[in-house]
């Protein structure tokens, strides 16, 4: 190490930019060694915090394990049980799917609509942008989930407002038909982050396109359909993938709003909440690990399908 | 745009936007206002202006749990502060290697790094929990901070790689000619120029860690170690439906630091979201 430091200035000056030869391999060895040192914490994390646990999780998913006694190999039992003997599991899958399928498109629609309104050099843009973005930062917190519980509670804000019009609302979070809806509204409320991504995307579209279209007599609607929307599809796609992955893993909201039960009548029992209850309340860790692996496969599958389908609707300028 | 819409149209637009903004923020404002109302008025008055202002909810909420609320704030601040430092150091080290150095299998490792961004956290929590419990580290800060020390928040590595790539390489080369090694280039050249990316990382790490509930719920189950989210949750559990005023008051205190960072670091937050899709 010491001698290589001494040679370096000379080396840097005399070395051809992209030559082979002895010096260059020595230099690249030194560079590689440095790189692996810089990456050492990350490698350790990859091994101990990520890949190790993923594999351990796969192993555990084929066992019966409760932290107290040895893991007992049970083959595919956990997976079979999930899909054939556990209606609560199927229900949690259903609840989460409804949540994702309803809230993600709604959220992105709001995000896109507001981005379009804000894009046109509106005065006060920065203030509006901040106001709409704030809920995205707060939305995942316990404090907001507590607030939601009360906004949609039997004697909460929504019913107080409805009461002013003489309408007697139900206890939204306590009613199996409406509880999931309140969580969907919470998710839609956090449309600010994708809105900012849309705004950044809109700014990439050259204004000359619009000018040319206007000269050709295209109205705002036509411009939106023929210019904005196609050029924005990569961003829509990006947001879609991101939000689906994220919302499939929502946990805090359902935990707090239902006070850790997924109720009423399991109507807010998110996948991750059920996983938590199995693994860390009932200490059925083999089963929880199997659920985790199915979740991984679902998310990987959805992302894969998304990428495949994107070929048919996402427009990348250079492919024509 | 060639033509501005009619003036009247613009006014309507502003009115609609302001109206929408008010609806968006109403729940938050209502929580603030309710926290200042006497308990019995909270649900009788959906309006924002309390007819009677009191700080009773704050004093009552502060002392309602086993420890004064400041105790939980301190626990949260400790874990959050350590996480911020750990993320800044570990992620920037890795990012520098990915952005500037050549090494065997770089492509493969980079792809794996991107893959871990997409990985659902739940896939690893069961074995992680078992590991930390075997190591007897439940109810310590280690399960919460260790992953950050080991750069597992790959999102930030990606963010910094993107940023460092935009810096002119000539600066590195000039420093190299002056005899600087990789470490010196990293510390003296790349890091000072990467302050915007570091700021974004720090702010997002702060907000995410401060808000994080699942890991803190898993690893901290002794009231002496509770952080703000877990303490708030206990509130809900122990007081049931009875004391919303104090609970709102403490929720607002819990949101305070996030709101502060939001006000102070908007520029970095918005740039961070726009370039990488962070939340």
Interface residues (C-beta under 8 A of the other chain):
Chain A: X5 X8 X9 X12 X13 X28 X31 X32 X34 X35 X36 X38 X39 X41 X42 X44 X45 X46 X48 X49 X50 X52 X53 X54 X56 X57 X60 X67 X114 X117 X118 X120 X121 X122 X123 X124 X128 X129 X130 X131 X132 X133 X134 X135 X136 X137 X138 X140 X141 X142 X143 X144 X146 X147 X148 X149 X150 X151 X153 X155 X156 X157 X160 X161 X163 X164 X189 X190 X193 X196 X197 X199 X200 X207 X210 X211 X214 X238 X239 X242 X245 X246 X248 X249 X251 X252 X255 X256 X259 X272 X275 X276 X279 X280 X285 X288 X289 X292 X293 X295 X296 X299 X303
Chain B: X1 X2 X10 X13 X14 X17 X20 X21 X24 X25 X26 X27 X28 X30 X31 X43 X44 X45 X46 X90 X93 X94 X96 X97 X98 X101 X102 X103 X104 X106 X109 X112 X113 X116 X118 X119 X120 X121 X122 X123 X124 X125 X126 X127 X128 X129 X130 X131 X133 X146 X147 X149 X150 X151 X152 X157 X173 X176 X177 X178 X179 X181 X182 X183 X186 X207 X210 X211 X213 X214 X217 X218 X228 X229 X232 X233 X235 X236 X237 X241 X244 X247 X248 X251 X252 X254 X255 X258 X259 X262 X266 X269 X270 X273 X274 X275 X277 X278 X279
